[in-house]
């Protein structure tokens, strides 16, 4: 673990110095990755047959989606000053929000009280990781 921290610092990651621009690049990358992942996995249930008839291309899009996840992690870690945990929680929180909105909009699965609480918890994770300063 200590070696990982040293390697991160050698590559320009500074401990606990937040870079908002870099963080925003990471957030947008995660947002795109989760939107594309939603359609990749759930497109088969849409009214269109395109996703069911083109499984190869849907699966091949996983390469592009993987790059978005890699960039989301890279830039969020960099934006959070080299800290790894905030990037994980931020990516998870964005994924939960995108999934809930997508399922509600495309499949008319309403947002019940359990989903609202889950969404609030996911948003709380994002806000805590971005706003809460550690020493």
Secondary structure by P-SEA (a helix, b strand, c coil): caaaaaaaaaaccccccccaaaaaaaaaaaaaaaaaaaaaacccccccccccccaaaaaaaaaaaaaaaaaaaaaaaaaaccccaaaaaaaaaaaaaaaaaaaaacccccccaaaaaaaaaaaaaaaaacccccc
